[in-house]
Amino acid sequence: MAPLLSCAELRVSVSRLPRAPLGHFPTPLDFCSRLTDALGGPRIFIKRDDCTGLAFGGNKVRQLEFTIAQGIRQGADILVGGATSQSNHARQLAAACARHGVDCALVLMRDEKHTTIHGNLLIDELMGARIEFVDADSLEEVDDAQQDLVHNLRSEGRRPFVVTQPSTRHFGAMGYALCMAELHDQAARLGERIDTLVVCSASTTQPGLIFGNRLLDMGVRIIGVTPIHWSYDLKDAFQDVLQRMAETIELDVAFSADDIINLGSYVGPEGFGSCSPEGNEALNLLARTEGILLDPIYSAKSFAGLVDLVEKGEIGPDENVVFLHTGGTPTLFAYADELRG
Ligand SMILES: *Cc1c(COP(=O)(O)O)cnc(C)c1O
């Protein structure tokens, strides 16, 4: 298969979309020699999206450049987000709003981490976000609470815009199509091919990568690891994002469920938002071999997946592997007790 677009053509297509600059790009692609030795097989590189630059970085920075731009373009004067009390998304949104001079309102879950102002929650406050806590048992219930908040804000005469909603995910995912172009250029400069990429994703990052991989014909096996079990089908949701991405840049390309590998087996016994023993072990391994920190809820669980796939031989000894570090490190401070066991 030939590339549908060159990197330059992809960048031109995406440059037609509204975008609010936030991040430091390109993020580094680091070869990890001590980790590679420790795992005794494939050569491991880390794409450092924990270093996207805005308020401790992370993968939401690339997404927010496109999603908040939608709100700003529609004339919003307050951007709304909702999540757990230690949400990385909420922190990066609060910082993005500060950077672009719009107000931020967060609906956060009254979960077990909400009573202490630390980690991401501290940063949300420092960034000046308006925070409302709600009783909710799932992120999907938080979405309903966001709608109530939007209603109240409108009656106050405000112009709110909800930043994460399924209908705008494809804009955020464009940031990760561009990340694939970045990787394309970085691998070429190193004279390396990328065989497999492992990433933590449940909504936006992985479809963006799949899109870029196909358009640029990079042939990378992209293995997603989900941190959460949704009530809906993840592959259906990814396909919806992919289709909207194609429509947005007017490209005739179709994706099927077979284009998506996403593993649900590393969420851990206590589920989303809690540490897993394998994740904590993987976090320690990377810290002690490379001096790189993961977060316990997302990136450590996907890194545990990478380690497991290497041990099982599903990632072969001759492969070049990129671990995409999605960030999340401020939560380390909120999970100190769980991490110290
Ligand atoms: C939000 C988040 C993810 C998941 O990102 P998607 O948008 O679902 O692709 C992964 N890792 C970290 C650290 C996150 O904050």
The ligand as an SDF file (V2000), in Angstrom:
LIG
                    3D

 15 15  0  0  0  0  0  0  0  0999 V2000
   -6.3480   10.5520   29.4830 C   0  0  0  0  0  0  0  0  0  0  0  0
   -5.1530    9.6980   29.5650 C   0  0  0  0  0  0  0  0  0  0  0  0
   -5.0250    8.5390   28.7630 C   0  0  0  0  0  0  0  0  0  0  0  0
   -6.0900    8.0720   27.8140 C   0  0  0  0  0  0  0  0  0  0  0  0
   -6.1990    8.9350   26.7280 O   0  0  0  0  0  0  0  0  0  0  0  0
   -7.3020    8.8050   25.5890 P   0  0  0  0  0  0  0  0  0  0  0  0
   -7.7330   10.1930   25.3620 O   0  0  0  0  0  0  0  0  0  0  0  0
   -8.3890    7.9070   26.0770 O   0  0  0  0  0  0  0  0  0  0  0  0
   -6.6280    8.2460   24.4180 O   0  0  0  0  0  0  0  0  0  0  0  0
   -3.8480    7.8160   28.8540 C   0  0  0  0  0  0  0  0  0  0  0  0
   -2.8640    8.1890   29.6950 N   0  0  0  0  0  0  0  0  0  0  0  0
   -2.9570    9.2700   30.4800 C   0  0  0  0  0  0  0  0  0  0  0  0
   -1.8280    9.5960   31.3960 C   0  0  0  0  0  0  0  0  0  0  0  0
   -4.0950   10.0790   30.4360 C   0  0  0  0  0  0  0  0  0  0  0  0
   -4.1790   11.1640   31.2130 O   0  0  0  0  0  0  0  0  0  0  0  0
  1  2  1  0
  2  3  1  0
  2 14  2  0
  3  4  1  0
  3 10  2  0
  4  5  1  0
  5  6  1  0
  6  7  2  0
  6  8  1  0
  6  9  1  0
 10 11  1  0
 11 12  2  0
 12 13  1  0
 12 14  1  0
 14 15  1  0
M  END
$$$$
